[in-house]
Amino acid sequence: MQLLIVFLVFMACMISALLLNISLVLPLLAGLLLFAGLGISRKYTVRRLAAWSAESVKDSLVVIEVMLAIGFLTASWRACGTITVFVYYGMKVILPPLFLLLTYLLTSLLSYAIGTSFGVAGTLGVIFMALARSGGVDPVLTAGVLLSGIYFGDRASPVSSSANMVAGLTKTEIYGNVKLMMKSGALPFLITAAIYAAISVTHPISHVDPEIMASFQKEFSLSVWAFLPAVIMLALPLLKVGILVSIGLSVVSAIAVGCLVQGIAPARMLWFCVFGYKSSGTGLAAILDGGGMISMVEIVLILIISCAYSGIFSGTGMLREVQALISACCVRFGRYAVTLAVGTLSSVLFCNQTIATLMCTDLMMKPYQDTGGTGQELAIDMENTLIIIVGLIPWCIACSVPLTIFGVGAGAVPWAFYLYLVPVIYFFTKRRWFVNRASGEEVLASGEEDRSPE
């Protein structure tokens, strides 16, 4: 009963913060104090609770470093013109009957490169919505296509903050997760592309606004050198270079391009990397504003607090009864089906991808271990459920913010085929990557040994 009361109070704090547009750090801190207080009432000392929390936070330090580095990456790419050349040269190859297909492909590519759904929605998404409206393409349909594209990278990019958070909370390796996400998401991606190709033919764009193209040339030097940071970031992981090294080299190359090609002073580029890109004009370049290490501080704080929660939950065992019930459901219905249900319910209740990830991990980790699953299986199951399902729930931030940016309503959601094809197709194909170990069989993950902790 005490746990239920504390949880309800915590949920009330979260909902209040969302309604009042208050940083989630505050209700999370309040919740941490509530659960710590519950632990104290159960005769655990403050020192023990703090030690469990600190140990859990310590395990996430690498992920925290990656998230801060991602802030550097996104700002440097904005400043040096990498995002701009993606859009400019992508628009060059747009054929009227393939507008929606190319919108999906280019949005997916850019979201994979920079790993942020909101960042792509606010840059490339804004531009493609302007093209659709000026070219006579249904903006609601276009917004649905964009939702599919922005969450392709948010789910599967090695520089995605959500992917790194899932890896940190489940104590798994990001590149191993990404490889499985790309494989399990390949069929949904191709089917979605085929659907959009068919729809594109019946919804062609009448023309591309030449003023938009001209504004690119006015704001940036559209040198092919601006592709270099993206090439480095996309190629090095394939060569098994560490994520921090890959991001670092991409940032260094972006700073060099910004200084030598765009004519930005080195000190200014470094300032952008820390505090975010800020254009000097009010035209097209203004929509690229943002990024920087400072933009990741709130996410890092949320991750730290989330890990502290996990330490308290695991140390005190206060979720043991709930987890026992979930374990029984996993045996009866399967781990993936239960994760789908828990992840969706968490998303519906908390309206936030980050908090849903925290709650789902804490509730599901022990049931997975008890029924023969692994951390990596849980990570992939969450990536194929709640991480993208939040984009289908209109009152969730992950859906409402992009739709607001696009200037459309929830009518765009049914057109976001990728977001519901992933969980549906994975339901039928999961055994290709994971075999149930409840009977003592070995877990298979694309033919490779799973290195996640048991």
C-alpha positions in Angstrom: 0.0 0.0 0.0 2.8 2.4 0.9 4.5 1.8 -2.5 1.2 2.5 -4.3 0.7 5.7 -2.5 4.2 6.9 -3.2 3.9 5.9 -6.8 0.6 7.8 -7.1 2.1 10.9 -5.6 5.1 10.6 -7.9 2.8 10.3 -10.9 0.8 13.4 -9.8 4.1 15.3 -9.6 5.0 14.2 -13.1 1.6 15.1 -14.6 1.7 18.5 -12.8 5.1 19.3 -14.2 3.9 18.4 -17.7 0.8 20.5 -17.5 2.8 23.5 -16.1 5.7 23.0 -18.5 8.2 22.6 -15.7 11.5 20.8 -16.1 11.1 17.1 -15.5 14.2 17.3 -13.2 12.1 18.7 -10.4 9.4 16.0 -10.2 12.1 13.4 -10.6 14.0 14.8 -7.7 10.7 14.8 -5.7 10.1 11.2 -6.6 13.6 10.3 -5.6 13.0 11.7 -2.2 9.7 9.9 -1.9 11.1 6.5 -2.8 14.2 7.1 -0.6 11.8 8.0 2.2 9.9 4.7 1.6 13.3 2.9 1.8 14.1 4.6 5.1 10.6 3.6 6.5 11.6 0.0 5.6 14.7 0.3 7.9 17.3 1.0 5.2 19.8 3.7 6.2 20.4 6.8 4.2 24.0 5.7 3.7 23.0 2.4 2.1 20.4 4.1 -0.1 23.0 6.6 -1.3 25.6 3.9 -1.9 23.2 1.9 -4.1 22.3 5.1 -6.0 25.9 6.1 -6.5 26.9 2.7 -7.7 24.1 2.7 -10.3 25.0 6.3 -11.4 28.7 5.2 -11.7 27.7 2.5 -14.2 26.2 5.2 -16.5 29.2 7.6 -16.6 30.2 6.5 -20.1 26.6 7.2 -21.4 26.7 10.6 -19.7 29.9 11.4 -21.5 28.4 10.3 -24.8 25.3 12.5 -24.3 27.4 15.6 -23.6 29.5 14.8 -26.7 26.3 14.5 -28.7 25.6 18.1 -27.8 28.9 19.2 -29.2 28.2 17.2 -32.4 24.7 18.6 -33.1 25.9 22.3 -32.7 29.0 21.9 -34.7 27.1 20.2 -37.6 24.6 23.1 -37.6 27.3 25.7 -37.7 29.6 24.2 -40.3 26.7 23.6 -42.8 26.5 19.8 -42.6 22.7 19.8 -42.1 22.3 22.4 -44.7 24.1 20.5 -47.5 22.1 17.4 -46.6 18.9 19.4 -47.3 20.2 21.4 -50.3 21.6 18.5 -52.3 18.7 16.3 -51.3 16.3 18.8 -52.7 18.3 18.8 -55.9 17.4 15.2 -56.6 13.7 15.5 -55.7 11.5 14.3 -58.5 7.8 15.4 -58.3 6.3 11.8 -58.2 8.8 10.8 -55.5 8.6 13.7 -53.1 7.1 11.8 -50.2 9.5 8.9 -50.6 12.5 11.2 -50.7 11.2 13.1 -47.7 11.1 9.8 -45.8 14.6 8.7 -47.0 16.3 12.0 -46.4 14.7 12.5 -43.0 15.7 9.0 -41.9 19.3 9.6 -43.1 19.6 12.9 -41.2 18.0 11.6 -38.1 20.3 8.6 -38.1 23.3 10.9 -38.6 22.5 13.3 -35.7 20.3 11.0 -33.6 17.6 13.5 -32.7 13.9 13.5 -33.6 13.1 17.0 -32.5 16.3 18.5 -34.1 15.4 17.0 -37.5 11.7 18.0 -37.1 12.7 21.6 -36.4 15.1 21.8 -39.3 14.5 19.4 -42.2 10.9 18.9 -41.1 10.1 22.6 -41.3 11.6 22.9 -44.8 9.8 19.9 -46.2 6.5 21.0 -44.7 7.1 24.4 -46.4 7.8 22.6 -49.7 4.7 20.4 -49.3 2.4 23.4 -48.7 3.8 25.5 -51.5 3.8 22.5 -53.9 0.3 21.3 -53.3 1.1 18.1 -51.3 -1.2 17.2 -48.3 0.6 18.6 -45.2 -1.1 16.1 -42.9 0.3 13.2 -45.1 3.7 14.9 -45.2 3.8 15.2 -41.4 3.1 11.5 -41.1 6.0 10.7 -43.4 8.2 13.0 -41.4 7.2 11.3 -38.1 8.4 8.0 -39.6 11.7 9.5 -40.7 12.6 11.4 -37.5 12.0 8.3 -35.3 14.1 6.1 -37.5 17.2 7.7 -36.2 15.9 8.5 -32.7 15.4 4.7 -32.3 18.5 3.3 -34.0 21.3 5.9 -34.2 24.5 5.4 -32.1 24.3 9.1 -31.3 20.7 9.0 -30.2 20.2 10.1 -26.6 17.3 7.7 -26.2 19.4 4.8 -27.5 22.2 5.6 -25.3 19.9 6.0 -22.3 18.4 2.5 -23.0 22.0 1.1 -23.3 23.0 2.7 -20.0 19.9 1.6 -18.0 20.1 -2.0 -19.3 24.0 -2.0 -19.1 24.4 -3.1 -22.7 26.8 -1.9 -25.5 25.4 0.7 -27.8 26.9 -0.6 -31.1 25.7 -4.1 -30.4 22.2 -2.7 -29.8 22.3 -0.6 -32.9 23.3 -3.6 -35.1 20.3 -5.5 -33.8 18.0 -2.5 -34.2 19.1 -2.0 -37.8 18.5 -5.7 -38.6 15.1 -5.9 -36.8 14.0 -2.6 -38.4 15.1 -3.4 -41.9 11.9 -5.0 -43.1 9.6 -2.3 -41.5 11.8 0.3 -43.1 11.6 -1.2 -46.6 7.8 -1.8 -46.4 7.3 1.8 -45.2 9.5 3.0 -48.1 7.4 1.0 -50.6 4.2 2.4 -49.2 5.4 5.9 -49.4 6.7 5.3 -52.9 3.2 4.2 -54.0 1.6 7.2 -52.2 4.1 9.6 -53.7 3.0 8.7 -57.2 -0.6 9.8 -56.4 0.5 12.9 -54.4 3.3 14.5 -56.5 4.7 17.9 -55.7 3.9 20.5 -58.3 7.1 22.5 -57.9 9.9 23.3 -55.5 10.0 26.9 -54.3 13.1 28.5 -55.8 13.3 31.0 -52.9 14.0 28.2 -50.5 16.9 27.0 -52.6 18.2 30.6 -53.0 18.1 31.1 -49.2 20.4 28.1 -48.7 23.0 29.7 -50.9 22.7 33.0 -49.2 23.1 31.7 -45.7 25.8 29.1 -46.1 28.7 28.2 -48.3 27.4 24.9 -49.8 30.8 23.2 -50.1 30.9 19.4 -50.3 33.5 19.6 -47.5 30.5 20.1 -45.2 29.7 16.4 -45.8 33.0 15.4 -44.1 31.7 15.4 -40.5 28.8 13.2 -41.5 31.0 10.8 -43.4 33.3 10.4 -40.4 30.4 9.8 -38.1 28.7 7.3 -40.3 31.9 5.4 -41.4 34.0 5.1 -38.2 31.4 3.0 -36.3 31.5 0.5 -39.2 35.2 0.2 -38.6 34.5 -0.5 -34.9 35.9 2.8 -33.7 34.5 3.7 -30.2 31.5 6.0 -30.1 33.3 8.8 -28.2 36.3 8.8 -30.6 33.9 8.8 -33.6 32.0 11.8 -32.2 35.2 13.6 -31.2 36.7 13.3 -34.7 33.5 14.3 -36.3 33.3 17.4 -34.1 36.9 18.3 -34.8 36.3 18.0 -38.6 33.1 20.1 -38.2 35.0 22.8 -36.4 37.7 22.8 -39.2 35.0 23.1 -41.9 33.2 25.8 -39.9 36.4 27.8 -39.7 37.9 27.2 -43.1 34.7 27.0 -45.3 32.1 29.0 -43.5 34.5 31.6 -42.2 33.6 31.3 -38.5 36.2 32.2 -35.9 37.6 29.2 -33.9 36.5 30.8 -30.6 33.0 31.3 -32.0 32.8 27.6 -33.1 33.9 26.5 -29.7 31.2 28.8 -28.1 28.6 27.2 -30.4 29.7 23.7 -29.3 29.1 24.5 -25.7 26.1 26.9 -25.8 24.5 25.9 -29.1 24.5 27.4 -32.6 23.0 30.8 -33.0 22.7 32.2 -36.5 23.5 35.8 -37.3 20.4 36.3 -39.4 16.7 35.7 -39.2 16.1 33.8 -42.4 16.6 30.1 -43.1 19.6 29.7 -40.9 17.6 30.7 -37.8 15.7 27.3 -37.9 19.1 25.6 -37.3 19.6 27.3 -34.0 20.2 25.0 -31.1 22.3 22.1 -30.0 25.4 22.4 -27.8 26.6 20.7 -24.7 24.2 22.9 -22.6 21.2 21.4 -24.4 22.1 18.0 -23.0 22.4 19.0 -19.4 18.7 18.4 -18.6 18.9 15.0 -20.3 22.0 14.1 -18.4 20.4 15.1 -15.1 17.4 13.0 -15.9 19.6 10.0 -16.6 21.6 10.5 -13.3 18.4 10.7 -11.3 16.9 7.7 -13.2 20.0 5.6 -12.4 19.6 6.7 -8.7 16.0 5.4 -8.8 17.3 2.1 -10.2 19.8 1.7 -7.5 17.2 2.2 -4.8 14.7 -0.1 -6.5 17.2 -2.9 -6.9 18.8 -2.5 -3.5 15.6 -2.4 -1.4 13.7 -4.8 -3.6 10.6 -2.6 -3.2 9.4 -3.6 -6.7 9.7 -7.3 -6.0 6.0 -8.1 -5.7 5.2 -6.2 -8.9 8.1 -7.8 -10.7 7.0 -11.3 -9.6 3.6 -10.6 -11.2 5.2 -9.4 -14.3 7.5 -12.5 -14.4 4.4 -14.7 -14.3 2.9 -12.7 -17.2 6.2 -13.1 -19.1 5.9 -16.9 -18.7 2.3 -16.9 -19.9 2.3 -14.3 -22.6 6.0 -13.9 -23.5 8.5 -11.2 -22.6 8.0 -9.1 -25.6 4.2 -8.9 -25.3 4.5 -7.8 -21.6 7.2 -5.2 -22.5 4.9 -3.9 -25.2 2.0 -3.5 -22.7 4.2 -2.0 -19.9 6.0 0.3 -22.2 2.8 1.5 -23.8 1.1 2.0 -20.4 4.1 3.9 -19.1 4.0 6.2 -22.2 0.3 6.8 -21.9 0.6 7.7 -18.2 3.8 9.7 -18.2 3.5 11.3 -21.6 7.3 11.2 -21.9 9.8 8.9 -23.6 12.5 9.3 -20.9 10.3 8.5 -17.9 8.6 5.6 -19.7 12.0 4.2 -20.4 13.1 4.5 -16.8 9.9 2.9 -15.5 9.9 0.1 -18.0 13.5 -0.8 -17.4 13.1 -0.9 -13.6 9.9 -3.0 -13.9 11.1 -5.4 -16.6 14.8 -6.1 -15.9 14.4 -8.6 -13.1 11.5 -10.4 -14.8 13.7 -10.8 -17.9 16.5 -12.3 -15.9 14.0 -14.6 -14.0 12.6 -15.9 -17.2 15.8 -16.4 -19.1 16.1 -13.1 -20.9 19.1 -10.7 -21.0 19.8 -7.0 -20.8 20.3 -6.8 -24.5 17.0 -8.5 -25.2 15.2 -6.1 -23.0 17.0 -3.2 -24.7 15.9 -4.2 -28.1 12.4 -5.0 -27.0 12.1 -1.5 -25.6 13.6 0.1 -28.7 11.0 -1.7 -30.8 8.1 -0.7 -28.5 7.9 2.3 -26.2 10.8 4.2 -27.8 8.8 4.7 -31.0 5.2 4.1 -29.7 5.4 7.4 -27.9 5.4 9.0 -31.3 2.0 7.6 -31.9 0.3 8.9 -28.7 -0.9 12.4 -29.4 -0.7 13.7 -25.8 2.9 12.5 -25.5 5.6 15.1 -25.9 7.3 12.9 -28.5 4.3 13.2 -30.7 2.8 16.6 -29.8 6.0 18.6 -30.2 6.8 17.5 -33.8 3.1 17.9 -34.8 3.2 21.4 -33.4 6.4 22.2 -35.3 4.8 20.8 -38.5 1.6 22.8 -37.9 -0.8 19.9 -38.1 -3.0 17.8 -35.8 -3.2 14.2 -34.7 -4.5 13.3 -38.2 -0.9 12.8 -39.3 -0.4 9.9 -36.9 -2.1 7.2 -39.0 0.3 8.0 -41.9 3.4 7.3 -39.7 3.6 3.7 -40.9 7.1 3.0 -39.7 6.1 3.6 -36.1 3.6 0.8 -35.9 5.2 -1.6 -38.4 8.3 -2.0 -36.2 6.5 -3.4 -33.1 4.1 -5.5 -35.2 6.7 -7.1 -37.5 9.2 -7.6 -34.6 6.4 -9.5 -32.8 6.5 -12.1 -35.6 10.3 -12.1 -36.3 11.9 -11.8 -32.8 12.9 -15.4 -32.8 15.4 -14.7 -35.5 17.5 -12.8 -33.0 16.5 -14.1 -29.5 15.5 -17.6 -28.5 13.6 -18.1 -25.2 16.1 -19.5 -22.6 13.4 -20.6 -20.2 14.1 -24.1 -21.3 17.9 -23.7 -21.1 18.5 -22.7 -24.7 21.1 -20.2 -25.5 20.1 -16.7 -26.5 21.0 -15.9 -30.0 21.5 -12.3 -31.2 22.2 -12.3 -34.9 24.6 -15.2 -34.4 26.8 -13.3 -32.0 27.4 -13.8 -28.3 25.4 -11.5 -26.1 27.8 -9.5 -23.9 25.3 -8.0 -21.6 25.3 -8.8 -17.9 22.9 -11.5 -16.7 
